[in-house]
Amino acid sequence: MFPPSSTDPFRVQNTGRSPLRLARGARTMQHEVLFEDRFTAMKDSRVFVGTGIALRRLTVAFACVAVVMLILLGRAAWMQMIGGASFSAQADDNRLRREVIPARRGIIRDRNGVILAANEPSFQVDMRWSAIPRDPAEREATIATVARVIGIPSHQIMELLSSKGSVVAADEWVPVAWDVSYDRAVALQVQLPSLAGVSLLVGAKRHYPESLAIPSLSHVLGYVGPVSPEEYAERKSAGYRRNDEVGKTGVELSHESTLRGNAGERRTEVDALGHPHAVVSDEAPVDGKDLWLTIDLSLQKVAEQALHEELERTKIKRGSVVVMDVSDGSLLALVALPAYNNNIFAGAVSSTAYQALLADEEHPLFPRAWAGQFPSGSTMKPLIATAALAEGVITPNTSVLSTGGIQVGPWFFPDWRAGGHGRVSVREAIAWSINTFFYYVGGGYGDFIGLGVDRLTTWMRAFQLGSVTGVDLPSEASGHVPSQAWKEETKGERWYIGDTYNLSIGQGDLLVTPLQMARITATIANGGSLVVPHIAQTSSTTAFPKLDVAASVLETVRQGMRQTVTYGSGRALLSLPIPVAGKTGTAQWRSDKPNHAWFIGFAPAEQPKIAIVVLLEEGIGGDRHAVPVAAQILRAWASY
């Protein structure tokens, strides 16, 4: 450094610590311009300007900052451009509540307009998992309060919320109590301002005003209940919600699409606790359509009462009645006993009552009139006679000698009367239910060539046995028509002549439903039209298929069924104010159980309007137990 000068205005001082320092006592600057030559010697001195940063580190730092900024900008862009709608919806969900407005389920009436199924107000409690307090203690207190007020265990609410939580989104409202009483609903309403995620709704529950007095209606009407996860998966494409109700059995199920309607939706603005303050939008529901049935309530009541009285008198437990219009298949009465009161399934279902129904050995929930399968016994003989006449195996004048049965090798096939009935025609064979005649026409005997198993089963299927009738009710059974191939495949046995004889009198492996027998009876009565049984009224006209059989054939069979009443096994019906034709039947089904008692018939005999079927399971004999039931029903029908 150059030495300081007393005349130098800057008096530069080198201290060894800092390369350049002005002397403290330096005078003020005298000139605006410093000349380069005065500082030439400074170029070799080290000047401190701060700690240095390596270029590599600086590059990495700038790169990291750039990446972070890009991430933040990208996230912001995604949230605005792609996720904006979703986040907006979430915000709306927090601010707005979507409340489903259930559609009024259609009313069910009988053919005369009497209400069989209606709706009545009911309180329902819903909870929302995402809206109840997150703090465990507060959540437990909220659930405990709701449980105490509405009178159910806390764990039941928790189970409903947690089980739904695994299937339903946490922000959906889950019903935790149905059919809450008015007093409890009022008590809960008082507590609602302090309960987050809890809602009290006024809905509707199904009511069946006639089912208590006429329990057999319960099988026909069925009931509704909460949609199950399996039902929801199947029906969600049709607009069903997880908390909807759906028909479970009977007409409620088979005509669900007509009765259900379409729910509406109300959007309300809510506070932090989820309580509504203002209605934002309101979409009205579309109510379900009312359904008019073909059932005549008065006749249904008479039929049930007649069957019930006979069951009580004979100590028999189970039975069925079908009354059908022969012209179009309209079901006027459809009774199955024992039955139940379907009102127990409306609203909150008592598990005790439900388990009692399931445990009942007589199966009161089972609609045996169309779902039960039984051997037909002698009620099949009019069909066999039709087949034999149509195939030319017999004529109206063919006679067979009945001597009490037929012998085939070591096997004897008996008639019901020891010693037989003498020589009989087809009309007499129907009237007196003579087995020997039908052994001949079904399986043949000696030189007499019968129908044989193949033609027998062909005609049974022509009457559409072995398949459902197509009635608009769920759980219909198809019955069973045995064949040679079926027996060989199922039982590993060949078909014997004895199997054909048994089939010819409605025994063996043949199974039918009472509804199928009503259809057979109607087909014979109406001249061969295979009407389709139905429970709901319809405005459309249907052309039913017809049997390929001459009118004279069916007329001969009808004459035989009329003679059943005039002098045969159904003489108890002769005192009725209208002429009746029919056929009794006694069906064996187990060697250690009593036989089933059948009656099929139509009235009036000359101009048939209705067909009737009565079955008493384990009822011993059709003439003894089924005919008296039919008599009461037909007498009541004749008086209308």
RARA-V735821 format. One record per helix or strand of 3 or more residues. SS is the DSSP state (a for helix, b for strand). FROM is the first residue (numbers start at 1). LEN is the number of residues. If there is no record, write none. Layout:
SS&FROM&LEN, SS&FROM&LEN
//
This chain:
a&36&3, a&40&5, a&55&28, a&84&12, b&96&6, b&115&14, a&136&15, a&154&12, b&173&8, a&182&13, b&198&10, a&217&5, b&224&3, a&229&10, b&245&3, a&250&5, a&256&5, b&264&7, b&276&8, b&291&3, a&297&18, b&318&8, b&330&8, a&342&4, a&351&9, a&368&4, a&377&14, b&400&3, b&405&4, b&411&4, b&422&3, a&426&7, a&435&9, a&452&11, a&484&7, a&497&8, a&514&12, a&551&16, a&571&3, b&580&8, b&596&8, b&610&8, a&622&17
//
